[in-house]
Amino acid sequence: MLWTRGPRLGASPLRAALGLGRGGSASRAACTRRGQAWQRPEGHDTGVQVYNSLTGRKDPLIVARADAVSWYSCGPTVYDHAHLGHACSYVRFDIVRRVLTEFFGCNIVMVMGITDVDDKIITRAKEMNVSPASLASVYEEDFKQDMVSLKVLPPTVYLRVTENIPQIISFIEGIIAHGHAYPTSKGNVYFDLRSRGDEYGKLVSVSLGAAGEPVDSDKRHASDFALWKAAKPQEVFWASPWGDGRPGWHIECSAMASMVFGSQLDIHSGGIDLAFPHHENEIAQSEDFLQMFSPDVFRLFCMRSSYRSAIDYSDSSMMEAKHLLLGLTSFVEDARAYMKGQLACGPIREDVLWERLTSTKGAVKAALADDFDTPRAVDAILDLVHHGNRQLRAVTKEPGGPRSPTVFGAIVSYIEQFFETVGISLANRQCVSGGGSSAALRSVVDELVRFRLKVRQYALTTPEATREARQQQLQERRPLLEACDALRRDLAAHGISIKDRGGVTSTWELLDPRTKRQKPGS
């Protein structure tokens, strides 16, 4: 879930319910029911329209300052490896962050909270016969390594719950003072949901029940949730005004976000976005997943759906993303071959391509400004690639007309820049496995393909020969052509496809390592 600055907007649901995310201004909370009029807050208009789940429509994304946009991200509860639900959540919001930064000029200051003390951590630590602190440390580092593998930019700063206990206690005291929480004789502190009437449910667009917590006898209402949990035997605890205990899961992000950003918070992410549809492969760990698909493929998969939609993961959807990425890479390689004079084509409709490039840039910017509509933005890029491929039709002889490398250079530059902005590389080397240098491998393949081309050109060239002599020479050189064909087949078995372009030149590209099919779109 992505919360932004505005009426429902601005902070975590708990902060908003307490009136802590609006800068103290009642005028900012002008909307109290879904569909009611929205009052635009003061600040910088980013140029992006974001879906407002309170009003049921898209409203402007307003931040306090473009040069310091405050973003609090609910990080993981570090008791196990990250699964694909976590991965997709963080990749999606990393894309949103990159888009805001590069396309809309926002300087993001991101804080991520790490929950390093929790019921699940304590339970897992007991099972493994280790301390909760050591378990949390191991899985925090594991999470960070997963994020690096997924090419997710790190936050500006990490905050751990265990390092901010005094601030959390102070925050809880403030909630009690406002009459929205109550301590019990057992040493627990609960948020009194009914103290806010129905406002809390309106802010989060759901009616919150017990939130999975046990119904304890010292609760006033079954739906109240723990802000502070009394210590249990042999569990980690801290001293507090209500006795020894530890923070409840609901309070941590709210307290730490307020500690860093005060009453002004532009963007808050987390919560519902971690809900991941269950299927037989859902428990797959990120590290195992990345052995099958590259981080770039997974990132493109995430871009093919809205950041606020459910995750529709399947092997077929991942393969589709992989084929799309390979098709994009194939187009870039072919365009570069044309620019270098290695690919002979018919006349290029340069005016049409320039017009397509201009309209694509506008369509992409409009899509991203429309609630970060990455599926529509990618579709616009794919349409440009389709029209570019239609122009790159190889011919057997070098055409006599003028060449048009400039327009293809501009198209390639724009496409590569777009995907680089959202964290995707179109370089062929991303698909090369193994521990060696990918750059060195590409150089070796380049030299091998060039040598094969020279051999093939020699075998096919019969200058100033009679028909009979030409047939004799071709027959004598047939073993050379057969060797060239055999080399092409052998390389295809290793995932490398050689394209012979009418005897003029040869280029190569990578095949899908699982299907050994050529990339689509070429």
NORNOR-V793985 format. One record per residue. N is the residue number from 1. RES is the residue in one letter. OMEGA is omega in radians with two decimals (999 if undefined). NEAR is the number of other ideal C-beta (glycine too) atoms within 10 Angstrom. Layout:
# NORNOR-V793985
n-><N N>
res-><RES RES>
omega-><OMEGA OMEGA>
near-><NEAR NEAR>
This chain:
# NORNOR-V793985
n-><1 2 3 4 5 6 7 8 9 10 11 12 13 14 15 16 17 18 19 20 21 22 23 24 25 26 27 28 29 30 31 32 33 34 35 36 37 38 39 40 41 42 43 44 45 46 47 48 49 50 51 52 53 54 55 56 57 58 59 60 61 62 63 64 65 66 67 68 69 70 71 72 73 74 75 76 77 78 79 80 81 82 83 84 85 86 87 88 89 90 91 92 93 94 95 96 97 98 99 100 101 102 103 104 105 106 107 108 109 110 111 112 113 114 115 116 117 118 119 120 121 122 123 124 125 126 127 128 129 130 131 132 133 134 135 136 137 138 139 140 141 142 143 144 145 146 147 148 149 150 151 152 153 154 155 156 157 158 159 160 161 162 163 164 165 166 167 168 169 170 171 172 173 174 175 176 177 178 179 180 181 182 183 184 185 186 187 188 189 190 191 192 193 194 195 196 197 198 199 200 201 202 203 204 205 206 207 208 209 210 211 212 213 214 215 216 217 218 219 220 221 222 223 224 225 226 227 228 229 230 231 232 233 234 235 236 237 238 239 240 241 242 243 244 245 246 247 248 249 250 251 252 253 254 255 256 257 258 259 260 261 262 263 264 265 266 267 268 269 270 271 272 273 274 275 276 277 278 279 280 281 282 283 284 285 286 287 288 289 290 291 292 293 294 295 296 297 298 299 300 301 302 303 304 305 306 307 308 309 310 311 312 313 314 315 316 317 318 319 320 321 322 323 324 325 326 327 328 329 330 331 332 333 334 335 336 337 338 339 340 341 342 343 344 345 346 347 348 349 350 351 352 353 354 355 356 357 358 359 360 361 362 363 364 365 366 367 368 369 370 371 372 373 374 375 376 377 378 379 380 381 382 383 384 385 386 387 388 389 390 391 392 393 394 395 396 397 398 399 400 401 402 403 404 405 406 407 408 409 410 411 412 413 414 415 416 417 418 419 420 421 422 423 424 425 426 427 428 429 430 431 432 433 434 435 436 437 438 439 440 441 442 443 444 445 446 447 448 449 450 451 452 453 454 455 456 457 458 459 460 461 462 463 464 465 466 467 468 469 470 471 472 473 474 475 476 477 478 479 480 481 482 483 484 485 486 487 488 489 490 491 492 493 494 495 496 497 498 499 500 501 502 503 504 505 506 507 508 509 510 511 512 513 514 515 516 517 518 519 520 521 522>
res-><M L W T R G P R L G A S P L R A A L G L G R G G S A S R A A C T R R G Q A W Q R P E G H D T G V Q V Y N S L T G R K D P L I V A R A D A V S W Y S C G P T V Y D H A H L G H A C S Y V R F D I V R R V L T E F F G C N I V M V M G I T D V D D K I I T R A K E M N V S P A S L A S V Y E E D F K Q D M V S L K V L P P T V Y L R V T E N I P Q I I S F I E G I I A H G H A Y P T S K G N V Y F D L R S R G D E Y G K L V S V S L G A A G E P V D S D K R H A S D F A L W K A A K P Q E V F W A S P W G D G R P G W H I E C S A M A S M V F G S Q L D I H S G G I D L A F P H H E N E I A Q S E D F L Q M F S P D V F R L F C M R S S Y R S A I D Y S D S S M M E A K H L L L G L T S F V E D A R A Y M K G Q L A C G P I R E D V L W E R L T S T K G A V K A A L A D D F D T P R A V D A I L D L V H H G N R Q L R A V T K E P G G P R S P T V F G A I V S Y I E Q F F E T V G I S L A N R Q C V S G G G S S A A L R S V V D E L V R F R L K V R Q Y A L T T P E A T R E A R Q Q Q L Q E R R P L L E A C D A L R R D L A A H G I S I K D R G G V T S T W E L L D P R T K R Q K P G S>
omega-><3.10 3.04 -3.13 -3.02 -3.09 -3.06 3.13 -2.86 2.91 -3.06 3.02 -3.12 -3.13 3.11 -3.11 3.14 -3.13 -3.13 -3.06 -3.06 -3.01 -3.14 3.08 -3.06 3.14 -3.10 -3.13 -3.11 -3.06 -3.09 -3.11 3.12 3.12 3.09 -3.13 -3.08 -3.11 3.10 -3.07 3.12 3.08 3.11 -3.08 3.07 -3.09 -3.05 -3.14 2.99 -3.08 -3.14 3.14 -3.04 3.08 3.14 -3.11 3.13 3.10 3.14 -3.13 3.03 -3.11 3.09 -3.10 -3.12 3.13 -3.08 3.11 3.14 -3.09 -3.10 3.03 -3.13 3.03 3.14 -3.03 2.85 -2.87 3.08 -3.10 3.07 3.07 3.05 -3.02 3.09 3.07 -3.07 -3.10 3.12 -3.08 3.08 3.13 -3.10 3.00 3.09 3.09 3.13 3.14 3.14 3.12 -3.09 -2.97 -3.09 -3.02 2.93 3.12 3.03 -3.02 2.96 -3.02 3.04 3.10 3.09 3.09 3.07 -3.09 2.94 -3.00 3.12 -3.10 3.11 -3.13 3.14 -3.14 3.13 3.09 3.14 -3.09 3.12 3.07 3.11 3.08 -3.12 -3.12 3.10 -3.13 -3.13 -3.14 -3.08 3.00 3.11 3.09 3.10 -3.12 3.10 3.07 -3.13 3.07 3.14 3.14 3.11 3.09 3.14 3.13 3.07 3.07 3.13 3.00 3.02 3.10 -3.14 -3.06 3.13 -3.08 -3.13 3.13 3.14 3.12 3.09 3.13 3.13 3.12 3.10 3.12 3.11 3.10 -3.12 3.12 3.09 -3.09 3.10 -3.10 3.02 3.12 -3.13 3.12 3.12 3.06 3.00 -3.10 2.98 -3.12 -3.03 -3.09 3.11 3.12 -3.11 3.11 -3.05 -3.12 -3.14 3.11 -3.09 -3.12 3.08 3.06 3.01 -3.03 3.07 -3.09 3.07 3.06 -3.14 3.10 3.11 -3.14 -3.08 -3.11 3.00 3.01 -3.11 -3.08 -3.08 3.11 -3.12 -2.98 2.95 3.10 -3.10 3.12 -3.09 3.02 -3.11 3.06 3.03 3.10 -3.13 3.03 3.11 3.13 3.08 -3.09 -3.10 -3.14 3.13 -3.13 -3.09 2.96 -3.02 -3.03 -2.95 -2.89 -3.10 -3.14 -3.11 -3.08 3.08 3.12 3.14 -3.07 -2.99 -3.13 -3.08 -3.11 3.07 -3.07 -3.03 3.04 3.13 3.14 3.06 -3.03 -3.13 3.11 3.10 -3.02 -3.12 -3.10 2.96 -2.96 -3.11 -2.99 -3.08 3.14 3.13 -3.10 -3.07 3.07 -3.13 -3.06 3.01 -3.12 -3.08 -3.13 3.07 3.13 3.10 3.14 3.14 3.09 3.05 3.13 -3.14 -3.11 3.06 -3.12 3.14 -3.11 3.10 3.07 -3.11 -3.12 -3.07 2.98 3.09 -3.12 3.11 3.08 3.11 3.10 3.11 -3.14 3.13 3.08 -3.13 3.10 3.08 3.09 3.13 3.13 3.12 -3.14 3.13 3.14 3.13 3.11 3.10 3.09 -3.12 -3.14 -3.10 -3.13 -3.12 -3.14 -3.12 3.02 -3.14 -3.13 3.04 -3.02 -3.13 3.13 -3.12 3.08 3.14 3.11 -3.14 3.13 -3.13 3.11 3.12 3.12 -3.12 3.14 3.14 3.13 3.13 -3.12 3.10 -3.13 3.11 3.08 -3.07 -3.11 3.09 -3.14 3.11 3.13 3.10 3.11 3.10 -3.13 3.09 3.07 3.11 3.12 -3.14 3.08 3.12 3.12 3.13 -3.08 3.11 -3.06 3.03 -3.05 -3.12 3.12 -3.13 -3.11 -3.09 3.14 3.10 -3.09 -3.11 -3.03 -3.09 3.10 3.05 3.12 3.14 3.14 -3.14 -3.12 -3.12 3.13 3.13 3.12 -3.08 3.06 3.12 -3.12 3.00 -3.12 3.09 3.10 -3.14 3.12 -3.05 -3.13 -3.08 -3.13 -3.13 3.14 -3.03 -3.10 3.14 -3.14 3.12 3.12 3.12 3.12 3.13 3.12 3.13 3.10 -3.12 -3.13 3.14 3.10 3.13 3.12 3.13 3.13 3.12 -3.11 3.12 3.09 -3.11 -3.08 -3.05 3.10 -3.07 3.02 3.12 3.05 -3.10 -3.12 -3.14 3.14 3.12 3.13 3.13 3.13 3.12 3.12 -3.09 -3.11 3.11 3.11 3.11 3.11 3.10 3.09 3.11 3.13 3.11 3.11 3.12 -3.12 3.13 3.10 3.09 3.11 3.04 -3.13 -3.14 3.10 3.09 3.04 -3.03 3.03 3.14 -3.12 -3.12 3.07 3.06 3.13 3.09 -3.14 3.03 3.01 -3.06 -3.11 -3.08 -3.08 3.07 3.11 3.13 3.07 3.03 -3.12 999>
near-><19 23 27 24 26 27 23 24 30 27 30 29 23 24 24 26 23 24 19 23 31 23 18 10 11 8 10 21 21 14 20 13 10 14 10 13 9 18 12 13 22 10 19 16 12 21 15 22 16 24 17 22 19 23 19 12 12 13 21 18 28 21 26 18 14 15 11 13 24 23 26 29 21 23 27 26 21 26 20 17 17 23 18 20 18 21 27 22 26 27 23 25 22 22 22 23 23 17 20 25 15 15 20 18 12 25 11 19 18 20 21 22 24 23 22 23 23 21 16 13 21 20 12 18 19 14 9 11 6 14 13 21 14 11 21 27 15 14 21 18 11 18 21 18 13 22 23 12 16 23 17 22 15 12 20 13 10 16 21 19 24 17 12 19 19 11 15 25 22 13 24 24 16 15 22 18 9 12 10 20 24 18 20 17 9 13 18 21 27 24 25 18 24 12 19 17 9 11 14 22 16 19 26 20 14 12 11 16 11 14 13 7 19 9 10 15 7 14 19 13 13 12 20 25 22 24 29 25 22 22 16 13 4 7 17 17 16 16 11 22 12 20 16 14 23 24 26 22 20 18 24 28 26 29 27 25 27 24 16 18 20 11 15 18 30 30 26 28 24 21 16 15 20 17 12 17 11 9 11 6 13 13 13 16 15 22 13 11 21 16 8 15 19 19 21 23 23 26 26 24 24 25 23 15 17 15 23 15 9 11 19 10 23 11 11 8 14 17 17 16 21 24 17 22 24 24 19 24 23 24 26 22 22 26 23 16 23 24 17 11 12 15 23 20 20 12 12 21 15 15 10 13 21 15 12 20 19 11 13 22 14 10 17 22 15 13 19 25 19 15 21 26 17 23 13 16 24 22 15 21 19 16 14 23 21 13 16 24 17 11 21 17 11 18 13 9 9 12 12 6 9 8 16 19 14 12 21 27 14 14 23 20 11 16 22 16 10 22 22 14 15 24 21 23 17 20 16 21 12 16 21 18 10 7 4 10 12 15 11 9 15 15 11 12 18 12 10 15 20 12 12 21 20 10 16 22 13 11 20 14 12 15 6 6 13 9 8 8 11 13 12 13 16 15 9 10 17 11 10 15 15 11 14 20 14 10 17 19 10 10 18 14 9 11 16 19 19 21 19 17 18 13 15 17 20 21 23 19 21 21 19 17 13 12 10 12 11 17 24 15 18 17>
